[in-house]
């Protein structure tokens, strides 16, 4: 028989263990493969890959939002619906190690970007190819949404990326952002702007600007 005081201690420890006192949150691992479904990152991740194919509707392929942090080794997006990636308030310290975003069309009325960053901090997209000739905004768009209780995006970088042309801008770093942009990347010409910088802290370090791609 367990003495009463010891038994009580075990019960208390069991309760603390059940609520996760001092325990680290679970980290999502493995791979994700979806068709016509948005994948949302809302927690810590260490994923090998995320693949999303959008063939209909007006859905964003990948949304990085409140609580999202960690590493995704590769993303593969193919869409003819809407934006490839959204980055929202609360996403922070995320690294995407490579892959591609391909846009083959969009639904009527969509304001398409390859990546649209409206908030978030400390995001790195590395060695990513963005090929969105149907985008009517940009391959990479970084600017605050202005939504209440959110903050402007900061330190959002595309490092070693390859951006093809769009119907408007290849990259657009808006005034309501800080320390964001591209490093060591290739920006192909678009219809109106190759690199539209409205922020005094827009990053443009070692980028290449070929006359055609």
VEXDREN-2710 file (C-alpha; in Angstrom, 1 decimal):
% VEXDREN-2710
k/r/px/py/pz
1/UNK/0.0/0.0/0.0
2/UNK/1.3/3.5/-0.9
3/UNK/1.4/5.9/2.1
4/UNK/-1.2/8.6/1.8
5/UNK/1.2/11.5/1.5
6/UNK/3.3/9.8/-1.2
7/UNK/0.1/8.9/-3.1
8/UNK/-1.0/12.5/-3.0
9/UNK/2.3/13.6/-4.4
10/UNK/2.0/11.1/-7.2
11/UNK/-1.5/12.4/-8.1
12/UNK/-0.3/16.0/-8.1
13/UNK/2.7/15.1/-10.3
14/UNK/0.3/13.2/-12.6
15/UNK/-1.9/16.3/-12.9
16/UNK/1.0/18.6/-13.7
17/UNK/2.2/16.0/-16.3
18/UNK/-1.2/15.9/-17.9
19/UNK/-1.3/19.7/-18.4
20/UNK/2.3/19.6/-19.7
21/UNK/4.0/21.6/-17.0
22/UNK/7.5/22.4/-18.2
23/UNK/7.1/20.3/-21.3
24/UNK/8.0/21.5/-24.8
25/UNK/5.2/21.7/-27.3
26/UNK/5.1/18.9/-30.0
27/UNK/6.9/19.7/-33.2
28/UNK/5.3/18.6/-36.4
29/UNK/7.5/16.4/-38.6
30/UNK/7.2/14.4/-41.8
31/UNK/5.6/15.7/-45.1
32/UNK/2.3/17.2/-46.2
33/UNK/0.6/16.6/-49.6
34/UNK/-2.7/18.3/-50.3
35/UNK/-5.0/18.9/-53.3
36/UNK/-7.5/21.8/-53.2
37/UNK/-6.9/22.3/-49.5
38/UNK/-5.1/25.1/-47.7
39/UNK/-2.3/24.0/-45.4
40/UNK/-2.0/26.2/-42.3
41/UNK/1.1/26.3/-40.1
42/UNK/0.0/27.3/-36.5
43/UNK/2.7/25.6/-34.4
44/UNK/6.4/24.5/-34.3
45/UNK/7.4/22.5/-37.4
46/UNK/10.4/20.6/-38.6
47/UNK/8.9/19.3/-41.9
48/UNK/10.7/17.6/-44.8
49/UNK/8.2/19.0/-47.4
50/UNK/4.8/20.6/-48.0
51/UNK/3.2/20.1/-51.4
52/UNK/-0.1/21.8/-52.3
53/UNK/-1.9/21.7/-55.6
54/UNK/-4.8/24.1/-56.2
55/UNK/-6.8/23.4/-59.3
56/UNK/-10.0/25.3/-58.4
57/UNK/-11.6/27.7/-56.0
58/UNK/-10.1/30.9/-54.5
59/UNK/-7.9/29.4/-51.8
60/UNK/-4.4/30.3/-50.8
61/UNK/-2.1/27.2/-50.9
62/UNK/-0.1/27.7/-47.7
63/UNK/-0.8/30.1/-44.8
64/UNK/1.8/30.7/-42.1
65/UNK/0.1/32.3/-39.2
66/UNK/0.0/32.8/-35.4
67/UNK/2.3/30.2/-33.7
68/UNK/4.1/29.1/-36.8
69/UNK/7.8/28.7/-36.2
70/UNK/10.6/26.3/-37.3
71/UNK/11.8/24.8/-40.5
72/UNK/10.2/23.5/-43.7
73/UNK/12.9/22.0/-45.9
74/UNK/11.0/22.3/-49.1
75/UNK/7.6/23.6/-50.4
76/UNK/6.0/22.7/-53.8
77/UNK/3.0/24.8/-54.8
78/UNK/1.2/24.6/-58.1
79/UNK/-1.9/26.9/-58.3
80/UNK/-4.4/28.3/-60.8
81/UNK/-6.6/29.6/-58.0
82/UNK/-5.1/32.4/-55.9
83/UNK/-1.9/33.3/-53.9
84/UNK/0.8/30.7/-53.2
85/UNK/1.8/31.7/-49.7
86/UNK/0.4/34.0/-47.1
87/UNK/2.4/35.1/-44.0
88/UNK/0.2/36.5/-41.2
89/UNK/0.6/38.0/-37.7
90/UNK/2.3/35.7/-35.2
91/UNK/4.4/33.7/-37.7
92/UNK/8.0/34.1/-36.7
93/UNK/11.5/32.6/-37.1
94/UNK/10.5/30.4/-40.0
95/UNK/13.0/29.0/-42.6
96/UNK/11.8/27.5/-45.9
97/UNK/14.8/25.8/-47.4
98/UNK/13.8/25.6/-51.1
99/UNK/11.3/24.4/-53.6
100/UNK/9.0/26.2/-56.0
101/UNK/5.8/28.2/-56.4
102/UNK/4.2/27.9/-59.8
103/UNK/1.1/29.9/-60.9
104/UNK/-0.7/28.8/-64.0
105/UNK/-3.7/31.0/-63.6
106/UNK/-6.1/32.5/-61.1
107/UNK/-9.8/32.9/-60.5
108/UNK/-11.6/36.0/-61.6
109/UNK/-11.0/38.9/-59.3
110/UNK/-8.0/37.3/-57.5
111/UNK/-5.1/39.7/-56.7
112/UNK/-2.4/37.1/-57.1
113/UNK/1.0/37.0/-55.5
114/UNK/3.5/34.1/-55.3
115/UNK/4.2/35.1/-51.7
116/UNK/2.2/37.7/-49.9
117/UNK/3.6/38.8/-46.5
118/UNK/1.2/41.0/-44.5
119/UNK/2.8/40.6/-41.0
120/UNK/5.3/38.2/-39.3
121/UNK/8.9/38.5/-38.3
122/UNK/12.2/36.8/-39.1
123/UNK/11.3/34.7/-42.2
124/UNK/13.7/33.3/-44.6
125/UNK/12.8/31.8/-48.0
126/UNK/16.0/30.2/-49.3
127/UNK/16.7/28.9/-52.8
128/UNK/13.1/29.2/-53.8
129/UNK/11.9/29.5/-57.4
130/UNK/8.8/31.6/-58.0
131/UNK/7.3/31.3/-61.4
132/UNK/4.0/33.2/-61.5
133/UNK/3.5/34.7/-64.9
134/UNK/-0.3/35.1/-64.2
135/UNK/0.3/37.0/-61.0
136/UNK/-1.2/40.5/-61.3
137/UNK/0.7/41.8/-58.3
138/UNK/4.1/40.3/-57.6
139/UNK/6.1/37.1/-57.1
140/UNK/7.2/38.5/-53.6
141/UNK/5.0/41.1/-51.9
142/UNK/5.9/42.4/-48.5
143/UNK/3.7/45.1/-46.9
144/UNK/1.5/45.5/-43.8
145/UNK/-2.1/44.7/-44.2
146/UNK/-3.2/47.4/-41.7
147/UNK/-5.4/45.0/-39.9
148/UNK/-6.1/46.1/-36.2
149/UNK/-3.9/44.3/-33.6
150/UNK/-1.3/43.3/-36.2
151/UNK/2.2/44.7/-36.8
152/UNK/4.1/45.4/-40.0
153/UNK/6.3/42.6/-41.4
154/UNK/10.0/42.8/-40.5
155/UNK/13.1/40.8/-41.5
156/UNK/11.4/38.9/-44.3
157/UNK/14.1/37.7/-46.8
158/UNK/14.3/35.7/-50.0
159/UNK/17.9/34.4/-50.0
160/UNK/19.3/32.8/-53.2
161/UNK/15.8/32.9/-54.8
162/UNK/14.9/32.9/-58.5
163/UNK/11.9/35.1/-59.5
164/UNK/10.4/35.1/-62.9
165/UNK/8.4/37.9/-64.3
166/UNK/4.7/38.7/-63.5
167/UNK/2.0/41.0/-65.0
168/UNK/3.0/43.8/-62.6
169/UNK/6.1/43.6/-60.3
170/UNK/8.7/40.9/-59.8
171/UNK/9.2/42.0/-56.1
172/UNK/7.4/44.7/-54.2
173/UNK/8.6/45.7/-50.7
174/UNK/6.1/48.2/-49.4
175/UNK/6.5/51.2/-47.2
176/UNK/4.9/49.5/-44.2
177/UNK/7.7/46.9/-43.7
178/UNK/11.2/46.9/-42.5
179/UNK/14.5/45.1/-43.3
180/UNK/12.9/42.9/-45.9
181/UNK/13.8/42.0/-49.4
182/UNK/16.2/39.8/-51.4
183/UNK/19.8/38.7/-51.1
184/UNK/21.8/36.9/-53.8
185/UNK/18.7/36.4/-55.8
186/UNK/17.8/36.7/-59.5
187/UNK/14.9/38.9/-60.5
188/UNK/13.6/38.6/-64.0
189/UNK/11.8/41.6/-65.6
190/UNK/8.1/42.1/-65.2
191/UNK/5.6/44.2/-67.2
192/UNK/6.0/47.3/-65.0
193/UNK/8.6/46.9/-62.3
194/UNK/11.4/44.4/-61.6
195/UNK/12.0/45.5/-58.0
196/UNK/9.6/48.0/-56.6
197/UNK/10.9/49.4/-53.3
198/UNK/8.8/51.7/-51.3
199/UNK/10.6/51.1/-48.0
200/UNK/13.8/52.9/-47.0
201/UNK/15.1/49.7/-45.5
202/UNK/14.3/47.4/-48.4
203/UNK/17.1/44.8/-48.8
204/UNK/18.8/44.4/-52.2
205/UNK/22.1/42.7/-51.6
206/UNK/24.0/41.0/-54.4
207/UNK/20.9/40.5/-56.6
208/UNK/21.1/39.9/-60.3
209/UNK/18.8/41.6/-62.9
210/UNK/19.0/39.8/-66.3
211/UNK/17.4/41.6/-69.2
212/UNK/15.4/38.5/-70.0
213/UNK/14.8/35.1/-68.6
END
